[in-house]
Amino acid sequence: MEEKFSELDIKYILQRGNSLEKIEKQILFFKQGISKINLVKSATKNDGIWVFDQKETQKLIDYFDKHKQKYTIEKFVPASGAASRMFKFLSEFITTYNPETETINAYINKTKSKDLSVFLVGLKNFPFYEALKEKTKQIYPNYLQVDKDVKDYLLIKTLLDKNYFDYASKPKAILPFHVQNTKVVTPIEEQLAETAYYKVASRKTKLHFTISPEHLESFQSITSQYSEYDINFSFQNHATDTLAVNLNNTPFRLENNQLLFRPGGHGALIENLNTLQSDIIFIKNIDNVSFNHFDDIVKYKKLLGGVLLRMQYLVFNYLKVLETNNFSKVSITEIITFVREKLQLPLQEDFEMFQTEFQITSLYNQLNKPIRVCGMVKNEGEPGGGPFWVKDDKGKVSLQIVETSQIDLKNENQIEIVKNATHFNPVDLVCGIKDYKGNKFNLSLFVDENTGFIVEKNKNGKPLKAYELPGLWNGAMAKWITIFVEVPLTTFNPVKTVNDLLKPAHQPILNE
């Protein structure tokens, strides 16, 4: 360390709570590069993805409803994301459009901004329209007298102005997404409402949001209205920030010669998840909510929960058998079959030939892990990760959620596998984070450190390289027991741009 960092550097690193060992490893990643994921094939129906018919689905839903009161259940919602991307095309419009020299139509034709055209056509259908119009009329007294182009321009300007709505700078979580009986509803409130599927009458429903510290007050102003929930917040730990380097892999320094640390990406949130004490954790992105598909969302959350509770019950029973060597009711062959065929965990081909003691130890180690059940929807061309069979450097094949950034897109074989993928990851997970004795797993022990990735950024106009930690549901959960279950597209309604709020899932259904 001495050759790279001064005593002041080391003092600064330790004060931040960062690990010298981890920083050393990050620098090694920069120098040596990070191997891309080796895809074997995409996970498909009945080959990595479980599919249930109506009867099986109902049975698992009933199982969840019957047993949920035995557990503490909590929803974990990553919610720190700013809405800047939601309004990116509007920000570009305000920056580059001159209302005095051209019409908006001319601007759209020139820039080929289809998004702007869609936004303006649907303007009156946005949940914030009425409030936006009233505020704009207050700011610009001549609003009613100007032509439509100027009106639209002023509305967008008010929407983004830091002194007024300032939507592009706010977290998505607190923005108006829907209108319910004249009440404007935020994603936070939709996430609260959705928890109906695990509500138990005798206790408060638990939720946990990960947020940025500067937005705590904004979140609390909404959540404080809902006393029937037990709501907690956490911030991304500075200790999970990663060191930035120059393009030659030397530490990047600011003008005052201080080292530059950057947030480690959503993979850092495994540390936040690791602090939760509940038995069962549902995970869902903040913007994946719906105005119309509530029944389907509740139904399939219960399905995922039922699969988890049922599989966890079986896993725990087998672990107890393995621990006590009591094979009077359960044979070791039954456990081998369960591990290999049901959970599809890797065992050597000649596993049955090994000594019993070795088999017991291996099976125990395979089963004594956190469990996650992940909903998967049919691939509709959405960007992002998906379910794949992946081979590690030891030749073991396992089920993983893989992001595009992890894939070698110069390799034709890998590209072909991606092209043939049938399903997409909507980030719809339920996790069992305690062992069969009721002790919480240390989730940091189940991270594959070699699945992070390097990105190029810039700071004050200077290029740099940054290391992003293994993603929360990618490498951060790589060593978990993983089960993929098909769920319908109605459960996946993300809002990536403001125009997504115009989609049927987010609009009132008009009675004919």
C-alpha positions as CSV (number, residue, x, y, z in Angstrom):
1,M,0.0,0.0,0.0
2,E,2.8,2.4,0.8
3,E,3.9,2.7,-2.8
4,K,0.5,3.9,-3.9
5,F,-0.9,5.8,-0.9
6,S,0.6,8.3,1.5
7,E,-0.1,8.2,5.3
8,L,-2.7,10.9,4.7
9,D,-4.4,8.8,2.1
10,I,-4.5,5.8,4.4
11,K,-5.9,7.9,7.2
12,Y,-8.6,9.3,4.8
13,I,-9.5,5.8,3.6
14,L,-9.9,4.4,7.1
15,Q,-11.8,7.5,8.3
16,R,-14.3,6.8,5.5
17,G,-14.7,3.2,6.7
18,N,-13.2,1.8,3.5
19,S,-11.1,-1.4,3.5
20,L,-7.5,-1.2,2.4
21,E,-7.7,-4.8,1.3
22,K,-10.8,-4.2,-0.9
23,I,-9.2,-1.1,-2.5
24,E,-6.1,-3.1,-3.3
25,K,-8.4,-5.7,-5.0
26,Q,-10.2,-3.0,-6.9
27,I,-7.0,-1.6,-8.3
28,L,-6.1,-5.2,-9.4
29,F,-9.4,-5.4,-11.2
30,F,-8.5,-2.2,-13.1
31,K,-5.1,-3.5,-14.1
32,Q,-6.1,-7.1,-15.0
33,G,-9.7,-6.4,-16.1
34,I,-12.8,-8.4,-15.1
35,S,-13.7,-11.5,-16.9
36,K,-17.0,-11.5,-18.6
37,I,-19.7,-14.0,-17.6
38,N,-19.7,-17.3,-19.4
39,L,-23.2,-18.0,-20.6
40,V,-24.1,-21.6,-21.2
41,K,-27.6,-21.0,-22.4
42,S,-30.6,-18.9,-21.5
43,A,-33.0,-20.1,-18.9
44,T,-36.3,-21.1,-20.5
45,K,-39.7,-22.7,-19.4
46,N,-39.0,-25.9,-17.5
47,D,-35.3,-25.5,-18.1
48,G,-34.4,-23.1,-15.3
49,I,-37.8,-21.3,-15.1
50,W,-40.6,-22.9,-13.2
51,V,-44.1,-22.6,-14.7
52,F,-47.3,-23.3,-12.7
53,D,-50.8,-23.9,-14.0
54,Q,-53.8,-22.3,-12.4
55,K,-54.4,-25.2,-9.9
56,E,-50.7,-25.3,-8.8
57,T,-50.6,-21.5,-8.6
58,Q,-53.7,-21.4,-6.3
59,K,-52.3,-24.2,-4.1
60,L,-49.0,-22.2,-3.6
61,I,-51.0,-19.0,-2.9
62,D,-53.1,-20.8,-0.3
63,Y,-49.8,-22.2,1.2
64,F,-48.5,-18.7,1.6
65,D,-51.7,-17.3,3.1
66,K,-51.8,-20.2,5.6
67,H,-48.2,-19.9,6.8
68,K,-47.3,-16.2,6.4
69,Q,-48.3,-15.3,10.0
70,K,-45.5,-17.5,11.3
71,Y,-42.9,-15.2,9.8
72,T,-41.8,-11.5,10.0
73,I,-42.1,-10.3,6.4
74,E,-40.7,-7.0,5.0
75,K,-40.5,-5.3,1.6
76,F,-37.2,-3.8,0.6
77,V,-37.4,-1.0,-2.0
78,P,-34.4,0.6,-3.6
79,A,-35.7,4.2,-3.9
80,S,-32.7,6.6,-4.1
81,G,-32.8,6.9,-7.9
82,A,-33.3,10.5,-9.2
83,A,-35.8,11.2,-11.9
84,S,-33.3,12.9,-14.2
85,R,-33.6,10.1,-16.9
86,M,-37.4,10.3,-16.7
87,F,-37.2,13.9,-17.9
88,K,-34.1,13.8,-20.0
89,F,-35.7,14.6,-23.3
90,L,-37.6,17.5,-21.7
91,S,-34.4,18.8,-20.2
92,E,-32.8,18.7,-23.6
93,F,-35.8,20.5,-25.1
94,I,-35.6,23.4,-22.6
95,T,-31.9,23.7,-23.1
96,T,-31.9,23.8,-26.9
97,Y,-35.3,25.2,-28.0
98,N,-35.8,28.9,-28.7
99,P,-39.6,29.8,-28.8
100,E,-38.8,33.0,-30.6
101,T,-37.2,31.5,-33.6
102,E,-39.0,28.2,-34.3
103,T,-42.2,26.3,-33.6
104,I,-42.2,23.2,-31.5
105,N,-43.3,21.1,-34.5
106,A,-40.2,22.3,-36.4
107,Y,-38.1,21.4,-33.4
108,I,-39.6,17.9,-33.3
109,N,-38.9,17.4,-37.0
110,K,-35.4,18.7,-36.7
111,T,-34.4,16.7,-33.6
112,K,-36.7,13.7,-34.4
113,S,-37.9,13.9,-30.8
114,K,-40.8,11.4,-30.8
115,D,-40.8,11.5,-27.0
116,L,-41.6,15.2,-27.0
117,S,-44.4,14.7,-29.5
118,V,-45.9,11.9,-27.3
119,F,-45.5,14.0,-24.2
120,L,-47.4,17.0,-25.6
121,V,-50.2,14.9,-27.1
122,G,-50.8,13.2,-23.7
123,L,-50.0,16.3,-21.6
124,K,-53.5,16.5,-20.0
125,N,-53.4,12.9,-19.0
126,F,-50.4,13.2,-16.7
127,P,-51.2,13.1,-13.0
128,F,-49.4,16.4,-12.4
129,Y,-51.0,18.4,-15.2
130,E,-53.7,20.3,-13.3
131,A,-51.2,21.4,-10.6
132,L,-48.6,22.3,-13.2
133,K,-51.1,24.4,-15.2
134,E,-52.2,26.3,-12.1
135,K,-48.6,27.1,-11.0
136,T,-47.6,28.1,-14.6
137,K,-50.6,30.5,-14.7
138,Q,-49.4,32.0,-11.4
139,I,-45.9,32.5,-12.6
140,Y,-46.8,33.8,-16.1
141,P,-49.9,36.1,-15.9
142,N,-50.1,36.2,-19.7
143,Y,-50.3,32.4,-19.9
144,L,-53.9,32.3,-21.2
145,Q,-53.1,34.9,-24.0
146,V,-50.1,33.2,-25.6
147,D,-50.3,30.6,-28.4
148,K,-50.1,26.9,-27.8
149,D,-46.4,26.5,-28.4
150,V,-45.5,29.1,-25.8
151,K,-48.0,27.5,-23.4
152,D,-46.3,24.1,-23.8
153,Y,-42.9,25.6,-23.5
154,L,-43.8,27.5,-20.2
155,L,-45.4,24.3,-18.8
156,I,-42.3,22.3,-19.4
157,K,-40.1,25.1,-18.1
158,T,-42.2,25.2,-14.8
159,L,-42.0,21.4,-14.5
160,L,-38.2,21.5,-14.6
161,D,-37.4,24.8,-13.0
162,K,-35.4,24.4,-9.7
163,N,-37.5,27.2,-8.2
164,Y,-40.8,25.4,-8.9
165,F,-41.6,21.7,-9.6
166,D,-37.9,20.7,-10.2
167,Y,-39.0,17.2,-11.1
168,A,-35.8,16.1,-12.8
169,S,-33.8,16.6,-9.6
170,K,-36.2,14.8,-7.3
171,P,-36.3,11.1,-6.5
172,K,-38.9,9.2,-8.6
173,A,-40.4,7.9,-5.3
174,I,-42.0,11.2,-4.4
175,L,-43.4,12.2,-7.8
176,P,-47.1,12.0,-8.8
177,F,-47.6,8.8,-10.7
178,H,-51.3,8.2,-10.5
179,V,-54.6,10.0,-9.6
180,Q,-57.0,8.0,-7.4
181,N,-60.3,9.7,-6.7
182,T,-58.8,13.1,-7.3
183,K,-55.9,12.3,-4.9
184,V,-52.4,12.3,-6.4
185,V,-50.6,9.1,-5.6
186,T,-46.8,8.6,-5.5
187,P,-44.8,5.4,-6.0
188,I,-44.2,5.3,-2.3
189,E,-47.9,5.1,-1.6
190,E,-48.4,2.5,-4.4
191,Q,-45.7,0.4,-2.8
192,L,-47.5,0.6,0.6
193,A,-50.8,-0.4,-0.9
194,E,-49.3,-3.4,-2.6
195,T,-48.2,-4.9,0.7
196,A,-51.7,-6.2,1.2
197,Y,-50.5,-9.6,0.1
198,Y,-48.4,-10.1,3.3
199,K,-50.4,-8.1,5.8
200,V,-51.1,-9.9,9.1
201,A,-54.0,-8.4,11.1
202,S,-52.2,-8.4,14.4
203,R,-49.1,-6.4,13.4
204,K,-47.9,-3.5,11.4
205,T,-46.8,-4.1,7.9
206,K,-43.0,-3.6,7.5
207,L,-41.3,-1.7,4.6
208,H,-37.7,-0.5,4.1
209,F,-36.7,2.1,1.6
210,T,-33.1,2.8,0.6
211,I,-32.8,6.6,-0.1
212,S,-30.3,9.5,-0.3
213,P,-29.9,11.4,3.0
214,E,-30.9,14.7,1.4
215,H,-34.3,13.3,0.5
216,L,-35.2,11.9,4.0
217,E,-37.5,14.7,4.8
218,S,-39.4,14.4,1.5
219,F,-40.0,10.7,2.1
220,Q,-41.1,11.2,5.7
221,S,-43.6,13.9,4.7
222,I,-45.4,11.2,2.7
223,T,-44.8,8.1,4.9
224,S,-45.8,9.9,8.2
225,Q,-49.4,9.9,6.9
226,Y,-49.5,6.1,7.2
227,S,-49.2,5.1,10.8
228,E,-50.5,1.5,10.2
229,Y,-47.1,0.7,8.5
230,D,-43.7,0.2,10.1
231,I,-41.5,2.1,7.7
232,N,-37.7,2.4,7.9
233,F,-35.1,4.1,5.8
234,S,-31.4,3.5,5.2
235,F,-28.7,5.2,3.2
236,Q,-26.0,3.7,1.0
237,N,-22.9,3.1,3.3
238,H,-19.9,5.3,2.4
239,A,-17.8,2.2,3.2
240,T,-19.2,0.6,0.0
241,D,-17.9,3.5,-2.2
242,T,-15.1,2.4,-4.6
243,L,-11.9,4.2,-5.6
244,A,-11.7,6.0,-8.9
245,V,-8.6,5.7,-11.0
246,N,-7.0,7.5,-14.0
247,L,-7.0,5.7,-17.4
248,N,-3.4,4.5,-16.5
249,N,-4.9,2.8,-13.3
250,T,-3.3,5.2,-10.9
251,P,-5.6,6.7,-8.2
252,F,-7.6,9.6,-9.4
253,R,-7.1,12.7,-7.3
254,L,-9.1,15.9,-6.9
255,E,-7.5,19.4,-7.1
256,N,-6.7,19.3,-3.4
257,N,-4.9,15.9,-4.0
258,Q,-7.6,14.0,-2.2
259,L,-8.5,10.5,-3.5
260,L,-11.9,10.3,-5.3
261,F,-14.4,7.7,-4.1
262,R,-17.6,7.0,-6.0
263,P,-20.8,5.2,-5.1
264,G,-20.4,1.5,-5.8
265,G,-23.7,1.1,-7.7
266,H,-26.9,-0.8,-6.5
267,G,-24.7,-3.7,-5.5
268,A,-23.8,-1.7,-2.5
269,L,-27.3,-2.2,-1.2
270,I,-26.5,-5.8,-0.3
271,E,-25.1,-4.2,2.9
272,N,-28.4,-2.5,3.5
273,L,-30.3,-5.7,2.9
274,N,-27.9,-7.4,5.3
275,T,-29.0,-5.2,8.2
276,L,-32.6,-6.3,8.0
277,Q,-33.8,-8.8,10.6
278,S,-37.0,-10.1,9.1
279,D,-37.4,-13.7,8.1
280,I,-38.7,-13.1,4.6
281,I,-37.8,-10.1,2.4
282,F,-39.6,-9.0,-0.8
283,I,-37.6,-6.8,-3.2
284,K,-39.0,-4.5,-5.8
285,N,-37.9,-1.4,-7.6
286,I,-39.6,1.8,-6.6
287,D,-40.9,2.7,-10.1
288,N,-42.5,-0.7,-10.8
289,V,-46.0,0.1,-9.7
290,S,-49.4,0.0,-11.5
291,F,-52.7,1.8,-11.4
292,N,-54.7,-1.1,-12.9
293,H,-53.0,-4.4,-12.2
294,F,-53.3,-4.6,-8.4
295,D,-55.0,-8.0,-8.3
296,D,-52.4,-9.6,-10.5
297,I,-49.5,-8.1,-8.6
298,V,-50.9,-9.3,-5.3
299,K,-51.7,-12.8,-6.7
300,Y,-48.2,-13.4,-8.1
301,K,-46.4,-11.9,-5.1
302,K,-48.2,-14.6,-3.1
303,L,-47.2,-17.2,-5.6
304,L,-43.5,-16.3,-5.3
305,G,-43.9,-16.2,-1.5
306,G,-45.6,-19.6,-1.6
307,V,-42.7,-21.1,-3.6
308,L,-40.2,-19.7,-1.2
309,L,-41.9,-20.9,2.0
310,R,-42.5,-24.4,0.5
311,M,-38.9,-24.8,-0.8
312,Q,-37.5,-23.3,2.4
313,Y,-39.5,-25.9,4.4
314,L,-38.1,-28.7,2.4
315,V,-34.5,-27.4,2.5
316,F,-34.7,-26.9,6.3
317,N,-36.0,-30.4,6.8
318,Y,-33.2,-31.9,4.7
319,L,-30.6,-29.8,6.5
320,K,-31.8,-31.2,9.9
321,V,-31.5,-34.7,8.5
322,L,-28.0,-34.0,7.3
323,E,-26.9,-32.5,10.5
324,T,-28.2,-35.4,12.7
325,N,-27.3,-38.1,10.2
326,N,-30.9,-39.4,10.8
327,F,-31.8,-41.1,7.5
328,S,-34.6,-43.2,9.0
329,K,-37.4,-41.4,7.1
330,V,-35.4,-39.6,4.4
331,S,-32.7,-41.3,2.3
332,I,-29.6,-39.5,1.1
333,T,-30.6,-40.4,-2.5
334,E,-33.8,-38.4,-2.0
335,I,-31.8,-35.3,-0.9
336,I,-29.4,-35.7,-3.9
337,T,-32.3,-35.9,-6.3
338,F,-33.9,-32.8,-4.7
339,V,-30.6,-30.8,-4.9
340,R,-29.8,-31.9,-8.4
341,E,-33.2,-32.0,-10.1
342,K,-35.5,-29.7,-8.1
343,L,-33.1,-26.9,-7.1
344,Q,-30.8,-27.6,-10.0
345,L,-27.7,-27.0,-8.0
346,P,-24.3,-28.3,-9.3
347,L,-23.1,-31.8,-8.1
348,Q,-20.4,-33.9,-9.6
349,E,-21.6,-36.4,-12.1
350,D,-20.2,-39.3,-10.1
351,F,-21.4,-37.8,-6.8
352,E,-23.2,-41.0,-5.8
353,M,-19.8,-42.8,-5.9
354,F,-18.2,-40.7,-3.1
355,Q,-18.2,-41.7,0.5
356,T,-21.3,-40.9,2.5
357,E,-19.5,-38.5,4.8
358,F,-18.3,-36.4,1.8
359,Q,-21.9,-36.5,0.3
360,I,-23.4,-35.3,3.6
361,T,-20.9,-32.4,3.9
362,S,-21.4,-31.3,0.3
363,L,-25.2,-31.5,0.4
364,Y,-25.2,-29.5,3.6
365,N,-23.0,-26.8,2.2
366,Q,-25.2,-26.6,-1.0
367,L,-28.4,-26.2,1.0
368,N,-27.3,-24.0,3.9
369,K,-27.6,-20.8,1.9
370,P,-30.0,-17.8,1.5
371,I,-32.8,-18.6,-0.9
372,R,-34.3,-16.3,-3.5
373,V,-37.3,-16.8,-5.7
374,C,-37.3,-14.4,-8.7
375,G,-40.3,-13.6,-10.9
376,M,-39.4,-13.6,-14.6
377,V,-41.5,-12.1,-17.4
378,K,-41.5,-12.9,-21.1
379,N,-38.9,-10.9,-23.0
380,E,-40.6,-8.0,-24.8
381,G,-37.4,-6.3,-25.9
382,E,-36.9,-4.3,-22.7
383,P,-33.2,-3.4,-21.9
384,G,-31.7,-5.1,-18.9
385,G,-30.8,-8.4,-17.4
386,G,-32.3,-11.8,-17.7
387,P,-32.1,-15.4,-16.4
388,F,-29.3,-17.6,-17.7
389,W,-27.3,-20.7,-17.0
390,V,-23.8,-19.6,-16.2
391,K,-20.5,-21.5,-15.9
392,D,-17.9,-20.3,-13.4
393,D,-14.2,-20.6,-13.6
394,K,-14.4,-23.9,-11.8
395,G,-16.8,-25.3,-14.4
396,K,-19.8,-25.3,-12.1
397,V,-23.1,-24.3,-13.8
398,S,-25.7,-22.3,-11.9
399,L,-28.7,-20.1,-12.5
400,Q,-28.0,-16.4,-12.5
401,I,-29.5,-13.0,-13.4
402,V,-27.1,-11.5,-15.8
403,E,-26.9,-7.8,-17.0
404,T,-25.9,-6.9,-20.5
405,S,-22.8,-5.2,-19.1
406,Q,-21.5,-8.6,-17.8
407,I,-21.7,-10.2,-21.2
408,D,-18.9,-10.4,-23.9
409,L,-20.8,-8.8,-26.8
410,K,-17.8,-9.4,-29.1
411,N,-18.3,-13.2,-28.7
412,E,-20.8,-14.5,-31.4
413,N,-21.7,-17.5,-29.3
414,Q,-22.6,-15.3,-26.3
415,I,-24.5,-12.9,-28.5
416,E,-26.5,-15.8,-30.0
417,I,-27.5,-17.0,-26.4
418,V,-28.7,-13.5,-25.5
419,K,-30.7,-13.3,-28.8
420,N,-32.5,-16.6,-27.9
421,A,-33.4,-15.5,-24.4
422,T,-37.1,-15.8,-23.7
423,H,-37.4,-14.0,-20.4
424,F,-36.5,-10.8,-18.7
425,N,-35.7,-9.8,-15.1
426,P,-38.3,-7.4,-13.8
427,V,-36.7,-7.3,-10.3
428,D,-39.4,-9.1,-8.5
429,L,-37.8,-11.2,-5.7
430,V,-38.6,-12.8,-2.4
431,C,-35.7,-13.9,-0.2
432,G,-35.3,-16.1,2.8
433,I,-32.3,-14.7,4.6
434,K,-32.2,-16.9,7.7
435,D,-30.9,-20.5,8.2
436,Y,-32.8,-23.5,9.4
437,K,-31.9,-22.6,13.0
438,G,-33.3,-19.1,12.7
439,N,-30.0,-17.4,12.5
440,K,-29.6,-14.6,9.9
441,F,-27.1,-15.3,7.2
442,N,-24.2,-12.9,6.7
443,L,-25.1,-12.0,3.1
444,S,-21.7,-10.6,2.3
445,L,-20.3,-14.1,2.3
446,F,-22.5,-15.1,-0.7
447,V,-21.2,-12.3,-3.1
448,D,-19.2,-13.2,-6.1
449,E,-16.6,-10.4,-6.0
450,N,-15.5,-11.2,-9.6
451,T,-18.8,-10.1,-11.1
452,G,-18.4,-6.4,-10.7
453,F,-17.7,-4.3,-13.8
454,I,-15.6,-1.3,-14.8
455,V,-17.1,1.8,-16.3
456,E,-15.6,5.0,-17.8
457,K,-16.8,8.3,-16.4
458,N,-15.4,11.8,-16.0
459,K,-14.9,14.3,-13.2
460,N,-14.4,18.0,-13.8
461,G,-13.8,17.2,-17.5
462,K,-11.1,14.6,-16.7
463,P,-11.7,11.0,-17.8
464,L,-11.6,8.2,-15.1
465,K,-12.4,4.6,-14.6
466,A,-14.7,3.5,-11.8
467,Y,-15.5,0.0,-10.4
468,E,-19.1,-0.9,-9.8
469,L,-19.8,-3.6,-7.2
470,P,-21.5,-6.8,-8.2
471,G,-25.2,-5.9,-8.8
472,L,-27.7,-6.5,-6.0
473,W,-29.6,-9.3,-7.8
474,N,-26.6,-10.3,-9.9
475,G,-23.2,-11.0,-8.4
476,A,-24.2,-9.9,-4.9
477,M,-26.6,-12.9,-4.8
478,A,-24.6,-15.2,-7.0
479,K,-24.0,-17.9,-4.3
480,W,-27.6,-18.0,-3.1
481,I,-30.0,-20.8,-3.9
482,T,-31.9,-19.4,-6.9
483,I,-35.3,-20.3,-8.3
484,F,-36.9,-18.6,-11.3
485,V,-40.7,-18.5,-11.7
486,E,-42.6,-17.2,-14.7
487,V,-45.0,-14.3,-13.9
488,P,-47.2,-12.4,-16.3
489,L,-46.3,-9.0,-17.9
490,T,-49.1,-7.3,-16.0
491,T,-46.8,-7.5,-12.9
492,F,-44.1,-5.4,-14.6
493,N,-45.0,-1.8,-15.1
494,P,-41.8,0.3,-14.7
495,V,-41.7,4.1,-15.3
496,K,-38.4,4.7,-17.0
497,T,-39.5,7.9,-18.8
498,V,-42.3,10.3,-18.0
499,N,-44.2,9.0,-21.1
500,D,-44.5,5.6,-19.5
501,L,-47.2,7.2,-17.2
502,L,-49.4,7.4,-20.4
503,K,-49.4,3.6,-20.8
504,P,-52.6,1.7,-19.9
505,A,-51.1,0.3,-16.7
506,H,-50.8,3.8,-15.3
507,Q,-54.0,5.4,-16.6
508,P,-57.6,5.2,-15.4
509,I,-59.8,2.7,-17.3
510,L,-62.5,4.7,-19.1
511,N,-66.0,3.2,-18.9
512,E,-67.6,2.9,-22.4
